[in-house]
Amino acid sequence: MIAVLKRLWNHGIATIPKEELLQLGDGVHGESSEVRSIEQQLPLAIKKVFGRSLHIRQVDSGSCNGCEFEITALMNPVYDIQRFGIDFVASPRHADMLLVTGGVTRNLEEALRKTYEAMASPKMLVAVGACACGEGILGPNYANFGGVDKLFPVAVYVPGCPPRPQAILEGILRAIERAHEIK
């Protein structure tokens, strides 16, 4: 990241080719072969299961926004998940998958329940981040239920605090592969 910032400081903001961008930085993009593998599998899996694009509804059920930053990174030019036919939607009625971040707080439990119930079947739920996967930093307490699996069945867990964009992509791919198992 520091290498990228130094380059921007010295040369100003300019478009950097993806290949060159992957070589810069502190190893965050070091698994470019892993990303390429997911890039090849994802569009095929989406077409096979849905026959069209995949629509995801993301719900923050009480996170610190670290996971949201990584999910937003999926939309940047490096990952550009829209080229795979993946798009984020505002309505759960249009969604094929629910991406939940953060431990479920008591204030957001009802909103998450309504969102989950509004989704069409099969209801694929992916828990993103340590808080949504289990107890996270806070754990269950008077204001927090803990992981989303205490309320709903989870198809795939994407651990990490926050998980990297590659891990989120991998989780989406695994959920699509398990779509036939979900009722």
FIKOLZA-1660 file (N, C-alpha, C; in steps of 0.1 Angstrom, whole numbers, plus 5000, padded with zeros to 4 digits):
% residues 183
   i   px   py   pz ch aa at
   1 5008 4988 5000  A  M  N
   1 5000 5000 5000  A  M CA
   1 5009 5012 5000  A  M  C
   2 5020 5012 5007  A  I  N
   2 5028 5024 5008  A  I CA
   2 5035 5026 4994  A  I  C
   3 5038 5016 4987  A  A  N
   3 5044 5017 4974  A  A CA
   3 5034 5024 4964  A  A  C
   4 5021 5021 4966  A  V  N
   4 5011 5027 4957  A  V CA
   4 5010 5042 4961  A  V  C
   5 5009 5045 4974  A  L  N
   5 5008 5059 4978  A  L CA
   5 5020 5067 4974  A  L  C
   6 5033 5061 4975  A  K  N
   6 5045 5068 4970  A  K CA
   6 5044 5071 4955  A  K  C
   7 5039 5061 4948  A  R  N
   7 5038 5063 4933  A  R CA
   7 5028 5075 4930  A  R  C
   8 5016 5075 4937  A  L  N
   8 5007 5085 4935  A  L CA
   8 5012 5099 4939  A  L  C
   9 5020 5100 4949  A  W  N
   9 5026 5112 4954  A  W CA
   9 5036 5117 4943  A  W  C
  10 5044 5108 4938  A  N  N
  10 5054 5112 4928  A  N CA
  10 5049 5115 4914  A  N  C
  11 5038 5108 4910  A  H  N
  11 5034 5109 4896  A  H CA
  11 5020 5114 4895  A  H  C
  12 5013 5117 4906  A  G  N
  12 4999 5121 4905  A  G CA
  12 4990 5110 4903  A  G  C
  13 4977 5113 4902  A  I  N
  13 4967 5102 4900  A  I CA
  13 4966 5099 4886  A  I  C
  14 4968 5087 4882  A  A  N
  14 4968 5082 4868  A  A CA
  14 4963 5068 4868  A  A  C
  15 4958 5063 4857  A  T  N
  15 4954 5050 4856  A  T CA
  15 4966 5040 4856  A  T  C
  16 4966 5030 4864  A  I  N
  16 4977 5021 4865  A  I CA
  16 4972 5007 4859  A  I  C
  17 4979 5001 4850  A  P  N
  17 4974 4988 4845  A  P CA
  17 4973 4978 4856  A  P  C
  18 4963 4969 4855  A  K  N
  18 4960 4959 4866  A  K CA
  18 4972 4951 4869  A  K  C
  19 4980 4946 4858  A  E  N
  19 4991 4938 4861  A  E CA
  19 5002 4945 4869  A  E  C
  20 5004 4958 4866  A  E  N
  20 5014 4966 4874  A  E CA
  20 5009 4968 4888  A  E  C
  21 4996 4971 4889  A  L  N
  21 4990 4973 4903  A  L CA
  21 4992 4961 4911  A  L  C
  22 4990 4949 4906  A  L  N
  22 4991 4937 4913  A  L CA
  22 5006 4934 4918  A  L  C
  23 5015 4940 4911  A  Q  N
  23 5029 4939 4916  A  Q CA
  23 5033 4949 4927  A  Q  C
  24 5026 4959 4928  A  L  N
  24 5029 4969 4938  A  L CA
  24 5023 4965 4952  A  L  C
  25 5027 4972 4962  A  G  N
  25 5021 4970 4975  A  G CA
  25 5028 4961 4984  A  G  C
  26 5021 4958 4995  A  D  N
  26 5027 4950 5006  A  D CA
  26 5023 4935 5006  A  D  C
  27 5020 4930 4994  A  G  N
  27 5017 4916 4994  A  G CA
  27 5002 4913 4995  A  G  C
  28 4994 4924 4995  A  V  N
  28 4979 4922 4996  A  V CA
  28 4974 4915 4984  A  V  C
  29 4980 4918 4972  A  H  N
  29 4976 4912 4960  A  H CA
  29 4985 4901 4955  A  H  C
  30 4993 4895 4965  A  G  N
  30 5003 4885 4961  A  G CA
  30 4997 4872 4956  A  G  C
  31 4984 4870 4959  A  E  N
  31 4978 4857 4955  A  E CA
  31 4971 4859 4942  A  E  C
  32 4977 4866 4932  A  S  N
  32 4970 4869 4920  A  S CA
  32 4966 4856 4912  A  S  C
  33 4973 4845 4914  A  S  N
  33 4969 4832 4908  A  S CA
  33 4956 4827 4914  A  S  C
  34 4955 4829 4927  A  E  N
  34 4943 4825 4934  A  E CA
  34 4931 4834 4929  A  E  C
  35 4933 4846 4927  A  V  N
  35 4923 4855 4922  A  V CA
  35 4919 4851 4908  A  V  C
  36 4929 4848 4900  A  R  N
  36 4926 4844 4886  A  R CA
  36 4918 4831 4886  A  R  C
  37 4921 4821 4895  A  S  N
  37 4914 4809 4896  A  S CA
  37 4899 4812 4899  A  S  C
  38 4897 4820 4909  A  I  N
  38 4883 4824 4912  A  I CA
  38 4876 4831 4901  A  I  C
  39 4884 4840 4894  A  E  N
  39 4878 4847 4882  A  E CA
  39 4873 4838 4871  A  E  C
  40 4880 4826 4870  A  Q  N
  40 4876 4817 4859  A  Q CA
  40 4864 4808 4864  A  Q  C
  41 4863 4805 4877  A  Q  N
  41 4853 4796 4882  A  Q CA
  41 4839 4804 4884  A  Q  C
  42 4840 4816 4888  A  L  N
  42 4828 4823 4893  A  L CA
  42 4818 4825 4882  A  L  C
  43 4821 4831 4870  A  P  N
  43 4811 4833 4860  A  P CA
  43 4804 4820 4855  A  P  C
  44 4812 4809 4854  A  L  N
  44 4806 4796 4850  A  L CA
  44 4797 4791 4861  A  L  C
  45 4800 4792 4873  A  A  N
  45 4791 4788 4884  A  A CA
  45 4778 4796 4885  A  A  C
  46 4779 4809 4883  A  I  N
  46 4768 4817 4883  A  I CA
  46 4758 4814 4871  A  I  C
  47 4764 4812 4859  A  K  N
  47 4755 4808 4848  A  K CA
  47 4749 4795 4850  A  K  C
  48 4756 4785 4855  A  K  N
  48 4751 4772 4857  A  K CA
  48 4740 4772 4867  A  K  C
  49 4741 4779 4878  A  V  N
  49 4731 4778 4889  A  V CA
  49 4719 4788 4886  A  V  C
  50 4722 4800 4882  A  F  N
  50 4711 4810 4880  A  F CA
  50 4707 4812 4866  A  F  C
  51 4716 4809 4856  A  G  N
  51 4713 4812 4842  A  G CA
  51 4713 4826 4839  A  G  C
  52 4717 4835 4848  A  R  N
  52 4717 4849 4847  A  R CA
  52 4727 4855 4857  A  R  C
  53 4726 4867 4860  A  S  N
  53 4735 4873 4870  A  S CA
  53 4731 4870 4884  A  S  C
  54 4740 4872 4894  A  L  N
  54 4738 4870 4908  A  L CA
  54 4735 4883 4915  A  L  C
  55 4724 4884 4922  A  H  N
  55 4721 4897 4929  A  H CA
  55 4723 4894 4944  A  H  C
  56 4731 4903 4950  A  I  N
  56 4734 4902 4965  A  I CA
  56 4728 4913 4972  A  I  C
  57 4722 4910 4984  A  R  N
  57 4718 4921 4993  A  R CA
  57 4728 4920 5005  A  R  C
  58 4734 4931 5008  A  Q  N
  58 4744 4931 5019  A  Q CA
  58 4737 4938 5031  A  Q  C
  59 4738 4932 5043  A  V  N
  59 4732 4937 5055  A  V CA
  59 4743 4939 5066  A  V  C
  60 4744 4951 5071  A  D  N
  60 4753 4953 5082  A  D CA
  60 4744 4952 5095  A  D  C
  61 4747 4941 5103  A  S  N
  61 4738 4938 5114  A  S CA
  61 4745 4943 5127  A  S  C
  62 4755 4952 5126  A  G  N
  62 4761 4957 5138  A  G CA
  62 4776 4955 5137  A  G  C
  63 4782 4958 5126  A  S  N
  63 4797 4956 5125  A  S CA
  63 4804 4970 5127  A  S  C
  64 4817 4969 5126  A  C  N
  64 4826 4981 5128  A  C CA
  64 4828 4988 5114  A  C  C
  65 4823 4982 5104  A  N  N
  65 4824 4987 5090  A  N CA
  65 4837 4982 5083  A  N  C
  66 4846 4974 5090  A  G  N
  66 4858 4969 5084  A  G CA
  66 4854 4960 5072  A  G  C
  67 4844 4951 5075  A  C  N
  67 4840 4942 5064  A  C CA
  67 4833 4949 5053  A  C  C
  68 4826 4960 5055  A  E  N
  68 4820 4967 5045  A  E CA
  68 4830 4974 5036  A  E  C
  69 4842 4978 5041  A  F  N
  69 4852 4984 5033  A  F CA
  69 4858 4973 5023  A  F  C
  70 4859 4961 5028  A  E  N
  70 4864 4950 5020  A  E CA
  70 4854 4946 5009  A  E  C
  71 4841 4946 5013  A  I  N
  71 4831 4943 5003  A  I CA
  71 4830 4954 4992  A  I  C
  72 4832 4967 4997  A  T  N
  72 4832 4978 4987  A  T CA
  72 4844 4976 4978  A  T  C
  73 4855 4971 4983  A  A  N
  73 4867 4969 4975  A  A CA
  73 4865 4959 4963  A  A  C
  74 4855 4951 4965  A  L  N
  74 4851 4941 4954  A  L CA
  74 4846 4949 4942  A  L  C
  75 4841 4961 4944  A  M  N
  75 4836 4969 4933  A  M CA
  75 4847 4977 4926  A  M  C
  76 4859 4978 4931  A  N  N
  76 4869 4987 4925  A  N CA
  76 4875 4980 4913  A  N  C
  77 4883 4987 4905  A  P  N
  77 4888 4982 4892  A  P CA
  77 4897 4969 4894  A  P  C
  78 4903 4967 4906  A  V  N
  78 4911 4955 4907  A  V CA
  78 4903 4942 4907  A  V  C
  79 4892 4942 4914  A  Y  N
  79 4884 4930 4915  A  Y CA
  79 4872 4931 4905  A  Y  C
  80 4865 4942 4904  A  D  N
  80 4854 4945 4895  A  D CA
  80 4845 4933 4894  A  D  C
  81 4838 4930 4904  A  I  N
  81 4829 4918 4904  A  I CA
  81 4817 4920 4895  A  I  C
  82 4814 4931 4890  A  Q  N
  82 4803 4933 4881  A  Q CA
  82 4806 4926 4867  A  Q  C
  83 4819 4924 4864  A  R  N
  83 4822 4918 4851  A  R CA
  83 4818 4903 4852  A  R  C
  84 4816 4897 4864  A  F  N
  84 4812 4883 4866  A  F CA
  84 4797 4882 4866  A  F  C
  85 4790 4893 4865  A  G  N
  85 4775 4893 4866  A  G CA
  85 4770 4894 4880  A  G  C
  86 4778 4899 4889  A  I  N
  86 4774 4900 4903  A  I CA
  86 4771 4915 4906  A  I  C
  87 4759 4917 4912  A  D  N
  87 4756 4931 4915  A  D CA
  87 4749 4931 4929  A  D  C
  88 4751 4943 4936  A  F  N
  88 4744 4945 4949  A  F CA
  88 4731 4952 4946  A  F  C
  89 4721 4947 4953  A  V  N
  89 4707 4953 4952  A  V CA
  89 4703 4958 4965  A  V  C
  90 4693 4968 4964  A  A  N
  90 4688 4974 4976  A  A CA
  90 4676 4967 4982  A  A  C
  91 4669 4959 4974  A  S  N
  91 4658 4952 4980  A  S CA
  91 4661 4937 4981  A  S  C
  92 4657 4931 4993  A  P  N
  92 4659 4916 4994  A  P CA
  92 4650 4908 4985  A  P  C
  93 4639 4914 4980  A  R  N
  93 4631 4907 4971  A  R CA
  93 4637 4904 4957  A  R  C
  94 4648 4912 4954  A  H  N
  94 4655 4911 4942  A  H CA
  94 4668 4902 4944  A  H  C
  95 4671 4899 4956  A  A  N
  95 4684 4892 4959  A  A CA
  95 4683 4877 4958  A  A  C
  96 4694 4872 4954  A  D  N
  96 4696 4857 4954  A  D CA
  96 4704 4853 4966  A  D  C
  97 4712 4862 4971  A  M  N
  97 4721 4859 4982  A  M CA
  97 4721 4870 4992  A  M  C
  98 4722 4866 5005  A  L  N
  98 4723 4876 5016  A  L CA
  98 4737 4876 5022  A  L  C
  99 4744 4887 5022  A  L  N
  99 4757 4888 5028  A  L CA
  99 4756 4896 5041  A  L  C
 100 4759 4889 5052  A  V  N
 100 4757 4896 5065  A  V CA
 100 4770 4898 5072  A  V  C
 101 4772 4911 5076  A  T  N
 101 4784 4914 5084  A  T CA
 101 4780 4918 5098  A  T  C
 102 4789 4916 5107  A  G  N
 102 4788 4920 5121  A  G CA
 102 4779 4911 5129  A  G  C
 103 4782 4911 5142  A  G  N
 103 4773 4903 5151  A  G CA
 103 4760 4909 5151  A  G  C
 104 4749 4901 5153  A  V  N
 104 4736 4906 5153  A  V CA
 104 4733 4913 5166  A  V  C
 105 4730 4926 5164  A  T  N
 105 4727 4934 5176  A  T CA
 105 4712 4933 5179  A  T  C
 106 4708 4935 5191  A  R  N
 106 4693 4934 5194  A  R CA
 106 4685 4945 5187  A  R  C
 107 4691 4956 5184  A  N  N
 107 4684 4967 5177  A  N CA
 107 4681 4963 5162  A  N  C
 108 4691 4955 5156  A  L  N
 108 4689 4952 5142  A  L CA
 108 4684 4938 5139  A  L  C
 109 4681 4931 5150  A  E  N
 109 4676 4917 5148  A  E CA
 109 4663 4917 5140  A  E  C
 110 4653 4926 5143  A  E  N
 110 4641 4926 5136  A  E CA
 110 4643 4929 5121  A  E  C
 111 4651 4939 5118  A  A  N
 111 4654 4943 5104  A  A CA
 111 4660 4932 5097  A  A  C
 112 4670 4925 5103  A  L  N
 112 4676 4914 5096  A  L CA
 112 4666 4902 5094  A  L  C
 113 4657 4900 5103  A  R  N
 113 4647 4889 5102  A  R CA
 113 4638 4893 5091  A  R  C
 114 4633 4905 5090  A  K  N
 114 4624 4909 5079  A  K CA
 114 4631 4908 5065  A  K  C
 115 4644 4912 5065  A  T  N
 115 4652 4911 5052  A  T CA
 115 4653 4896 5048  A  T  C
 116 4656 4887 5057  A  Y  N
 116 4657 4873 5054  A  Y CA
 116 4644 4867 5050  A  Y  C
 117 4633 4871 5056  A  E  N
 117 4620 4865 5053  A  E CA
 117 4615 4871 5039  A  E  C
 118 4619 4883 5035  A  A  N
 118 4615 4889 5023  A  A CA
 118 4622 4882 5011  A  A  C
 119 4633 4875 5013  A  M  N
 119 4641 4869 5002  A  M CA
 119 4633 4857 4996  A  M  C
 120 4635 4855 4983  A  A  N
 120 4629 4843 4977  A  A CA
 120 4637 4831 4980  A  A  C
 121 4631 4819 4979  A  S  N
 121 4638 4807 4982  A  S CA
 121 4645 4803 4969  A  S  C
 122 4656 4796 4970  A  P  N
 122 4664 4792 4982  A  P CA
 122 4671 4804 4988  A  P  C
 123 4672 4805 5001  A  K  N
 123 4678 4816 5008  A  K CA
 123 4692 4813 5011  A  K  C
 124 4701 4819 5003  A  M  N
 124 4716 4817 5006  A  M CA
 124 4721 4828 5015  A  M  C
 125 4726 4824 5026  A  L  N
 125 4732 4834 5035  A  L CA
 125 4746 4832 5037  A  L  C
 126 4755 4842 5035  A  V  N
 126 4769 4841 5037  A  V CA
 126 4773 4851 5049  A  V  C
 127 4779 4845 5059  A  A  N
 127 4784 4853 5070  A  A CA
 127 4798 4858 5068  A  A  C
 128 4800 4871 5067  A  V  N
 128 4813 4877 5064  A  V CA
 128 4819 4883 5076  A  V  C
 129 4831 4879 5080  A  G  N
 129 4838 4885 5091  A  G CA
 129 4836 4877 5104  A  G  C
 130 4846 4879 5113  A  A  N
 130 4846 4871 5125  A  A CA
 130 4834 4874 5134  A  A  C
 131 4828 4886 5134  A  C  N
 131 4816 4888 5142  A  C CA
 131 4804 4881 5137  A  C  C
 132 4802 4881 5124  A  A  N
 132 4791 4874 5118  A  A CA
 132 4792 4859 5119  A  A  C
 133 4805 4854 5118  A  C  N
 133 4807 4839 5118  A  C CA
 133 4806 4833 5132  A  C  C
 134 4809 4841 5142  A  G  N
 134 4808 4835 5156  A  G CA
 134 4806 4846 5165  A  G  C
 135 4815 4847 5175  A  E  N
 135 4813 4857 5185  A  E CA
 135 4821 4870 5183  A  E  C
 136 4831 4869 5175  A  G  N
 136 4839 4881 5172  A  G CA
 136 4845 4887 5184  A  G  C
 137 4848 4900 5184  A  I  N
 137 4854 4907 5194  A  I CA
 137 4845 4908 5207  A  I  C
 138 4833 4912 5204  A  L  N
 138 4824 4915 5215  A  L CA
 138 4818 4902 5221  A  L  C
 139 4814 4893 5213  A  G  N
 139 4808 4881 5218  A  G CA
 139 4794 4884 5222  A  G  C
 140 4786 4874 5226  A  P  N
 140 4772 4876 5230  A  P CA
 140 4772 4884 5244  A  P  C
 141 4764 4894 5244  A  N  N
 141 4762 4902 5256  A  N CA
 141 4748 4908 5256  A  N  C
 142 4745 4918 5265  A  Y  N
 142 4732 4923 5266  A  Y CA
 142 4727 4930 5253  A  Y  C
 143 4736 4935 5245  A  A  N
 143 4732 4942 5233  A  A CA
 143 4735 4934 5220  A  A  C
 144 4741 4922 5221  A  N  N
 144 4746 4915 5209  A  N CA
 144 4743 4900 5210  A  N  C
 145 4736 4895 5200  A  F  N
 145 4733 4880 5200  A  F CA
 145 4746 4872 5198  A  F  C
 146 4755 4877 5190  A  G  N
 146 4767 4870 5186  A  G CA
 146 4765 4868 5171  A  G  C
 147 4769 4856 5166  A  G  N
 147 4769 4853 5152  A  G CA
 147 4755 4852 5146  A  G  C
 148 4755 4854 5133  A  V  N
 148 4742 4853 5126  A  V CA
 148 4736 4839 5126  A  V  C
 149 4745 4829 5128  A  D  N
 149 4740 4815 5128  A  D CA
 149 4731 4812 5140  A  D  C
 150 4731 4820 5149  A  K  N
 150 4722 4818 5161  A  K CA
 150 4707 4821 5157  A  K  C
 151 4705 4828 5146  A  L  N
 151 4692 4832 5141  A  L CA
 151 4688 4825 5128  A  L  C
 152 4697 4823 5119  A  F  N
 152 4694 4818 5106  A  F CA
 152 4704 4807 5102  A  F  C
 153 4700 4798 5092  A  P  N
 153 4710 4789 5087  A  P CA
 153 4720 4796 5078  A  P  C
 154 4733 4793 5080  A  V  N
 154 4743 4800 5072  A  V CA
 154 4749 4790 5062  A  V  C
 155 4750 4794 5049  A  A  N
 155 4755 4785 5039  A  A CA
 155 4770 4784 5039  A  A  C
 156 4776 4796 5041  A  V  N
 156 4791 4797 5040  A  V CA
 156 4796 4807 5050  A  V  C
 157 4806 4804 5057  A  Y  N
 157 4813 4813 5067  A  Y CA
 157 4826 4819 5060  A  Y  C
 158 4828 4832 5061  A  V  N
 158 4840 4838 5055  A  V CA
 158 4847 4845 5067  A  V  C
 159 4856 4837 5074  A  P  N
 159 4862 4843 5086  A  P CA
 159 4872 4854 5083  A  P  C
 160 4876 4861 5093  A  G  N
 160 4886 4872 5091  A  G CA
 160 4881 4885 5098  A  G  C
 161 4890 4893 5102  A  C  N
 161 4887 4905 5108  A  C CA
 161 4895 4917 5103  A  C  C
 162 4891 4923 5092  A  P  N
 162 4881 4919 5082  A  P CA
 162 4887 4908 5072  A  P  C
 163 4878 4901 5066  A  P  N
 163 4883 4891 5056  A  P CA
 163 4887 4899 5043  A  P  C
 164 4897 4893 5036  A  R  N
 164 4902 4900 5024  A  R CA
 164 4892 4898 5013  A  R  C
 165 4892 4907 5003  A  P  N
 165 4883 4906 4992  A  P CA
 165 4884 4892 4985  A  P  C
 166 4896 4886 4984  A  Q  N
 166 4897 4873 4978  A  Q CA
 166 4889 4863 4985  A  Q  C
 167 4889 4864 4999  A  A  N
 167 4882 4854 5007  A  A CA
 167 4867 4856 5005  A  A  C
 168 4862 4868 5004  A  I  N
 168 4848 4871 5002  A  I CA
 168 4844 4865 4988  A  I  C
 169 4852 4867 4978  A  L  N
 169 4849 4861 4965  A  L CA
 169 4848 4846 4966  A  L  C
 170 4858 4840 4973  A  E  N
 170 4858 4826 4975  A  E CA
 170 4845 4821 4982  A  E  C
 171 4841 4829 4992  A  G  N
 171 4829 4825 4999  A  G CA
 171 4816 4826 4990  A  G  C
 172 4816 4836 4982  A  I  N
 172 4804 4837 4973  A  I CA
 172 4805 4825 4963  A  I  C
 173 4816 4821 4958  A  L  N
 173 4817 4810 4949  A  L CA
 173 4813 4797 4956  A  L  C
 174 4817 4795 4969  A  R  N
 174 4814 4783 4976  A  R CA
 174 4799 4782 4979  A  R  C
 175 4793 4794 4981  A  A  N
 175 4778 4794 4984  A  A CA
 175 4770 4791 4971  A  A  C
 176 4775 4795 4960  A  I  N
 176 4769 4792 4947  A  I CA
 176 4770 4777 4944  A  I  C
 177 4782 4771 4947  A  E  N
 177 4784 4757 4945  A  E CA
 177 4775 4749 4954  A  E  C
 178 4771 4754 4966  A  R  N
 178 4762 4747 4975  A  R CA
 178 4748 4751 4974  A  R  C
 179 4744 4758 4963  A  A  N
 179 4730 4763 4961  A  A CA
 179 4720 4751 4961  A  A  C
 180 4724 4740 4955  A  H  N
 180 4715 4729 4953  A  H CA
 180 4712 4722 4967  A  H  C
 181 4721 4724 4977  A  E  N
 181 4719 4718 4990  A  E CA
 181 4709 4727 4999  A  E  C
 182 4708 4739 4995  A  I  N
 182 4700 4749 5003  A  I CA
 182 4686 4747 5000  A  I  C
 183 4677 4747 5010  A  K  N
 183 4663 4746 5007  A  K CA
 183 4656 4759 5009  A  K  C
% end
